[in-house]
Amino acid sequence: MIVSSQQLLEELQLFGLNCDEALVEKLVDLCLQYEQNEEGMVGELLAFCTSKKVGLTTDILGSFEHEFLSKRLSKARQAASKDSGHAGARDIFSIQELFEVEEEEETLLNAYTTPSKGSQKRAITTPETPITKRRASALSPQQLLSPSSFSPSAAPSQKYASRSSRGEVVVSFGEAQGVSWSGRGGAANISLKVLGDPEPLTGSYNSMFQKLPDIREVLTCRIEELGSDLKDHYRIEEFAPVLAPAQEPVTLLGQIGCDSNGKLNVKSVILEGDREHSSGARVPVDLSELQDFSLFPGQIVAMDGINSTGTKFVATKLYEGVPLPFYQPTAEGGDLEQTMVLVACGPFTTSDSITYDPLLDLITIINHDQPDVCILFGPFLDAKHEQVENCLLTSPFEDIFRQCLRTIVEGTRSSGSCLVFVPSLRDAHHEPLYPQPPFTCPDLPPQDRKRVHFVPEPCTLGLGSVTLGLTSTDVLFHVGAEEISRASSPSDKFTRILKHILTQRSYYPLYPPQEDVPLDLEHFYTFAQLPLTPDVLIVPSELRYFVKDVLGCVCVNPGRLTKGQVGGTFSRLYLRRQEAGPGQQRRSPCVSAQVVRI
């Protein structure tokens, strides 16, 4: 290796560091000793001096060698010594390759030797028994995921390991008492399809290129579409302009907004009219005459009231939105056999560890219960995790996700369960867009392609003759933080927000969105609207878990698999299409549901 003292001097002068000839010669020796080029050595020396807030002297150069260069060389040698053996920081991919090479060598040697009397016979490998016990153990979930390969501090979470409420049922719904929670796994013949017209979102797209007229067009179209249904349902004769003075009661159509940059309150409500009747004009709304209301920014409503001066509308009646009809299966489809669905939402690690112990526990439950379908919501590598935020991981985010994905797919292969992966805006490796394209995995093994499904966020999933609404964005928390309400009788906040989702016909009806939701309105209008009212709506949230029947739709918040340093919850459902008899009301296909602690 050749090191130029002249180039070293030029690099030092480039950063304003002046030193004598002796120091330059010492740097040349360090470059040769530690195999560093001139640019790299000067860059590391500059960072060292900057962090210590000192100048370049002989003593500082000695400290730099002792505290930085020698320690880094020692770590590199330790890593190399570990990689030369069969243990240490190797991940499952290199370990499995070593096993395969070793077994091939043993087979070749055994072919040239004669077994002695009393010795054990060589194991016979057939298509029915293709792998040995040692290789089978290497494919266990605990060994598939090797946190030490991507985290320098992969210590297990003590609080999670010491939890005492494992398997506790915290919420039950329907016929959950006495139910044996087990599915058919791979024996179930289930058809999964993402519903929606046009075709669902399948790939990435360019964001942050929206023009203001296009945004205005999307908002206007939503007002006009919902306004038309409100007009037909409540038999409203005509909508009046929002700024037209009227001494008689009139009906206005528009979108709720706030007159300032602060949070919405009863004094700051405005109604932004539609394009056809009001040309997008706005009018302040007086809510003092309303006894019951629940409003949030972006909500599309119709209101009765008086606008005597054209400058303030005194509302006297609020028309709630109308939900879409449920899916009606065809006569040829028949009834859906009883199907077990397991639902879990990330993070799949505790906040103080990156060992994925909760995920491994979940895989154990899947293999034991063998649900027909497992729906797994992100984040799989949480962007809000301490080690991610502080850049403490040694592997790229994409590699960690692929290792996590491989652990789930291969770890649950024996169960035969269908796997549905829903991305999250908090997935560190995935595109931060809303709506969000599905994950991609081009190297998915061929034997798993039929049972592994990647869907966008959000989406409406058809599971046979039952429809499921899926979204990983915490819409409950976001709308709940902005909602204002008044009720003459006690009302449940969760129920009100869920009604808004169903009646506004949108997976994210809040506008403007929260700061951490990068909303693309054009794709939102195409891919984030409800095509119908789902039979089951799954809305994971930081808020408390629940299972509720809202307007005939069973809404489930399974909670998150981890809550900080402790374990969280997941949910399990039994679905079966139940036909209503003549004159009977519709019967929900969600027969029973539970929320269970991990």
Helices and strands as residue ranges (DSSP letters): H 5-14, H 21-34, H 38-52, H 58-64, I 65-69, H 70-83, H 92-111, H 133-138, H 141-144, G 147-149, H 158-161, E 169-174, G 185-187, E 192-195, H 212-234, E 246-258, E 269-273, H 275-278, E 282-286, E 293-295, E 300-307, E 313-319, E 339-345, H 357-369, E 373-377, H 386-389, H 397-411, E 418-422, G 446-448, E 452-454, E 459-463, E 466-470, H 475-482, E 484-486, H 493-504, H 521-527, E 536-538, E 546-550, E 553-557, E 562-563, E 566-567, E 569-575, E 590-597
